Amino acid sequence: MELLQNTPLWLGIFAIVFAQILKVPINFIVTRKFDWSLLTSTGGMPSSHSAAVTSIATAVGIEAGFDSVTFAVAAMLAGIVMYDASHVRFQAGQHAAVLNEIRHDLQLFFDEIKRWPEMNEQEKIEDLKTLLGHKKSEVFIGGLAGIVLAVVWYSVQGL
């Protein structure tokens, strides 16, 4: 089965898992608390998206050549994903934080007027996720991790 021998694909998957696992000890070093939910969360240090796309692009470059059309496509897509992670998704997280504040203020308002006969009791609303994107340093370290993973893999394999 050729899919099982697709090294760039498996390196990308491994890079995601590796980066997600790294988030736990990095967060522990900073906060002195273990947060196992980071294993499945978006955002944080390092960016697993960046690690995945750079490991795939590096692997494609090594296998197909850094002057190939395939590498050009992989590198461009990696750049777009990394830009999105550090700009668009980061800003979406900032918007979510502001919306959460507005929602909390509205909840306080509704709690104050809950005695009004026409008001039903409001259900507790979960906060929007604010850790959607990455700081540029998180994207950089994630990207660097992906490149290093691919280079190390191919060096060990002797290619």
Secondary structure, DSSP 8 states (H G I E B T S, - for coil): -GGGG-HHHHHHHHHHHHHHHHHHHHHHHHHSS--GGGGG-SSSSS-HHHHHHHHHHHHHHHHH-TTSHHHHHHHHHHHHHHHIIIIIHHHHHHHHHHHHHHHHHHHHHHHHTTTSTT--------------S--HHHHHHHHHHHHHHHHHHHHHHT-
